Amino acid sequence: MQKQLPIQKITQMLIVLTASILLGLGGTLFAQTDELPWQLDAQLQPTADSKSFLWEVRSPTTHVYLLGSVHLANKTLYPLKPTIMQAYNSSETLVVEADTKSIDKSQVNKLTQKYGMYQKGTDLQKEIPKELYQQLDAKLLKINMQAEYFKTMKPWLVGLTYTMLSFSLQRLHDSERERFSQSYGIDEYFLRQARGKKPIEELESAEFQIKLLGSMPKNEQILFLEYSLDGKSQLDMTKLMTIWKEGDIPSLEKMLFRALQANKKYEFIYEKLFWKRNRSMSEKIEGYLTGKKVYFIVVGAGHLVGKDSIIDILQKKKYKIKRL
């Protein structure tokens, strides 16, 4: 009988992954914890001598804060800088890309079946080039898995799952403080802070993000899988932590967009996962800026840097923007 990942396990992965596509950095099947990182390392003092991935955007009636997140992190990221916490404390509502606690698991299950799984009569090995299947199998063997486990999954879902596994395994054998987990992601941190204390809103939803990838035509899904297996698309999580803590925008841009710079055939991926979503999220943020409430908005840091980022879009529309 053919081995495969059960739909329940795939759904569990997607509940984590869809909240953090691409720079979302996925969650982890390892090192999950109920401990609160800001309590564990309270004795540490954050550095305050560099700017953060935090911006204040002002309109005639109000202002909002935009914080660039890493959705997969470790304890070394905490405590956060005072400027970040001051901005959060002065806000009235928290906004995230997708609230993992509000995800309808049954709906995600249905969408996974519809958009991410092959029906009887075909499978991944039949639908993608032989060389790509062999490359996938070789990559998976290095982490004690096989492409056979993924044969019922469509290319986009295989690519996303492989990315998640790669992130999860980075520094798996290090100390508990240095392991990467969704539990220590920036958005998860503020969701915990706000739960029961502040209203929480979403810019998108997990369902939207599944459809975003699942609606890609076959040729684009195959390219997405190629992109996921390409070493240039993989992020060094330890280096990313340093970049985030130092507020190093040029280094983040270089890390995120090097695959595109190396090969323009991946441009549609950046359009779908970054630029199109940036335009959509910017419209919603502009809606917040027409009112009087102060919002604290947490999105993947990759959405706030570079050309056609949310910051770039809002600057072109003449909002007053200050980096903090």
Secondary structure, 3 states (H helix, E strand, C coil): CCCCCCHHHHHHHHHHHHHHCHHHCCCCCCCCCCCCHHHHCCCCCCCCCCCCCEEEEECCCCEEEEEEECCCECHHHCCCCHHHHHHHHCCCEEEECCCHHHCCHHHHHHHHHHHHECCCCCCHHHHCCHHHHHHHHHHHHCCCCCHHHHCCECHHHHHHHHHHHHHHHCCCCCCCCCCCEHHHCHHHHHHHHHCCCCCEEECCCHHHHHHHHHCCCHHHHHHHHHHHHCHHHCCCHHHHHHHHHHCCHHHHHHHHHHHHHHCHHHHHHHHHHHHHHHHHHHHHHHHHHCCCCCEEEEEEHHHCCCCCCHHHHHHHCCCEEEEC
